[in-house]
């Protein structure tokens, strides 16, 4: 009897080891490329925060209204994103990830580079809108793509590894953007023009690489054995059958789901805080530090560095426990406290520490949030539902920078704006606790 039990345990351990090896192989084959893509996407999305330091005079905008003009222009990216997000993800599901993600990257890279030709606030508005429309579908497309490869139990970590590209973009892009601004006047171009040109080209180049290398799904992965592909398909199918919640497959079910719309609201609040923070952080640092653009770039990288560690640790713990909503709530609460403290502190070092705490919290919530949002959707409902959450949620990226700009213009201070951003994260954390869900059965079996 004991020999039989020992043999069963040995077989289970062998199977578990085999599963880990398959998932490790998938991670190392896919995540570096997707990670690089998101770094490039995020740099092109937020580099306008650095361009702002030189852009007002080039666009001919009066200083008294510059905050509102910049906030609107920064936010229009997300309005374009909103309009084209769901259609883009549905097209991706039909034509495949490789072609569609490559198309998105090449087009947005060209538009980003062409922003060097801006000469008026109207052109600023149009180009930011077009950039958002071009990038629409990239983030939710990759989230959908990851559901083809990673079972739900391992998904928060995979999503966090991908989303960490946005954090690394801040670590790399902040000093890089500050240094590029220092090229002001070289070859007859302003620093902000070099910024858009140099940081737009990599999206085009990597887009063509994606077109060659990215498999549409496990069935196209030459580096996976047939048995590994069968195991992965069986695992994902079993997860749907074992779910405690009814799995939604049709597009109409995603749009009728109260949980999907609750996740939309939560993501709206998260992005209102996050992008309100990121689009204005260089200016806030500049105002309280009084340093050069290059030094601002280095200081701007500090919160991103801390957030990278927070994202990885929180998502790993969420995957190990199978718990999602409390991890989301804890991250949001941490962020709200950080925003509140940053609006209170007068000391620039304490203010910077509080801003870092706010950023760590909101970024740490991302992995568990998307694992929660993808757990009960599949098929067309997953394509449409993920895109809906991301598109509606990204309207927060429009609202956050715009509100910060208006508040700063009217109060000539960042205090009220930071308090508003903290309030958005606090509400998001409270809403996350209203979503009723149970730990995944697979997590319960392995714990």
TAFEN-V405196 format. One record per backbone hydrogen bond with DSSP energy under -0.5 kcal/mol. CO is the residue of the C=O (numbers start at 0). NH is the residue of the N-H. Records with the same first field share a line. If there is no record, write none. Layout:
BEGIN
CO=NH + NH
END
This chain:
BEGIN
0=4
1=5
2=6
3=7
4=8
5=9
6=10
7=11
8=12
9=13
10=14
11=15
12=16
13=17
14=18
15=19
16=20
17=21
18=22
19=23
20=24
21=25
22=26
23=27
24=28
25=29
26=30
29=33
30=34
31=35
32=36
33=37
34=38
35=39
36=40
37=41
38=42
39=43
40=44
41=45
42=46
45=48
46=49 + 50
47=51
49=52
50=53 + 54
51=55
53=57
54=58
55=59 + 60
56=59
58=120
61=64 + 65
62=65
64=68
65=69
66=70
67=71
68=72
69=73
70=74
71=75
72=76
73=76
74=77 + 78
75=79
76=80
77=81
78=82
79=83
80=84
83=87
84=88
85=89
86=90
87=91
88=92
89=93
90=94
91=95
95=99
96=100
97=101
98=102
99=103
100=104
101=105
102=106
103=107
104=108
105=109
106=110
107=111
108=112
109=113
110=114
111=114
112=115
113=116
114=117
119=123
120=124
121=125
122=126
123=127
124=128
125=129
126=130
127=131
128=132
129=133
130=134
131=135
134=137
136=140
137=141
138=142
139=143
140=144
141=145
142=146
143=146 + 147
144=147
145=148 + 149
148=150
150=153 + 154
151=154 + 155
153=157
154=158
155=159
156=160
157=161
158=162
159=163
161=164
162=165 + 166
163=167
164=168
165=169
166=169 + 170
167=171
168=172
169=173
170=174
171=175
172=176
173=177
174=178
175=179
176=180
177=181
178=181
179=182
180=183
182=185
184=187
185=188
188=184
189=193
190=194
191=195
192=196
193=197
194=198
195=199
196=199 + 200
197=201
199=202 + 203
200=203 + 204
201=205
202=206
203=207
204=208
205=209
206=210
207=211
208=211 + 212
209=213
216=219
217=220
219=221
220=223
224=228
225=229
226=230
227=231
228=232
229=233
230=234
231=235
232=236
233=237
234=238
235=239
236=240
237=241
238=242
239=242
247=377
248=379 + 380
249=252 + 253
250=253 + 254
251=255
252=256
253=256
256=260
257=261
258=262
259=263
260=264
261=265
262=266
263=267
264=268
265=269
266=270
267=271
268=272
269=273
270=274 + 275
271=275
272=276
273=277
274=278
275=279
276=280
277=281
279=283
280=284
281=285
282=286
283=287
284=288
285=289
291=295
292=296
293=297
294=298
295=299
296=300
297=300
298=301
299=303
300=304
301=305
302=306
303=307
304=308
305=309
306=310
307=311
308=312
309=313
310=314
311=315
312=316
313=317
314=318
315=319
316=320
317=321 + 322
321=439
323=327
324=328
325=329
326=330
327=331
328=332
329=333
330=334
331=335
332=336
333=337
334=338
335=339
336=340
337=341
338=342
339=343
340=343 + 344
346=350
347=351
348=352
349=353
350=354
351=355
352=356
353=357
354=358
355=359
356=360
357=361
358=362
359=363
360=364
362=365 + 366
363=367
364=368
365=369
366=370
367=371
368=372
369=373
370=374
373=376
375=247
377=380 + 381
378=382
379=383
380=384
381=385
382=386
383=387
384=388
385=389
386=390
387=391
388=392
389=393
390=394
391=394
392=395
393=396 + 397
394=398
395=399
396=400
397=401
398=402
399=403
400=404
401=405
402=406
403=407
404=408
405=409
406=410
407=411
413=417
414=418
415=419
416=420
417=421
418=422
419=423
420=424
421=425
422=426
423=427
424=428
425=429
426=430
427=431
428=432
429=432
430=433
431=434
433=435
434=436
439=443
440=444
441=445
442=446
END
